[in-house]
Amino acid sequence: MAKMRKKADLPHKICACCGRPFAWRRKWARDWDAVKYCSDRCRNEARNGT
């Protein structure tokens, strides 16, 4: 079994919409390089231009 990591040890990025930092998630493992937004809300706001 894989060893657990602390959240502080995971990679972080800054959200392109709100500017807040967010950490790596398992569901983003395949496309971490393409992730720009911290949430669906930020992604939708950026898409709608508000």
N, C-alpha and C positions, 0 to 999 in steps of 0.2 A: 504494500500500500504506500502511496506517495506521502511524503512528509508535509504537514500543514505549514502554510506560510502566514505570517502576520500581514494584515492589510497594509501596514506601512512599508512592507517589502515589495508590494506589487507595483507595477508601472502606473504612472499617473499621466493625465493629459489635462489641458485646459479647454473647456467647452467653447466652441466658436460663437455661440449665441449669447450665453449669460456670463461667460468669463470665469465660472467656478471650476475648481479642480475636481476631477473624477477619476476613480481607480478602475483598473482592469477587472473585467467580469468574465466568468467562464463562457458565457454565451457569445462573447466577442472574441474568443480565442482564434477563430479562423480568419477574421478580418480586422484585427486590432489596428492595423495601419490605416484602414479606411474609416475608422470611427472618428467623427468630429464632434458629436453632440452628446451631452450627458443623459438626455432623456427624450422620449417621444414628443413631449411638449416643446422642447427647444428645437427639435428637428422640424416640427410643424410650423413653429413661428418663423424659422428661417426660410422655409419654403413659401409661406404666405407673405413674407416681407414686412411683417409688423414688428 
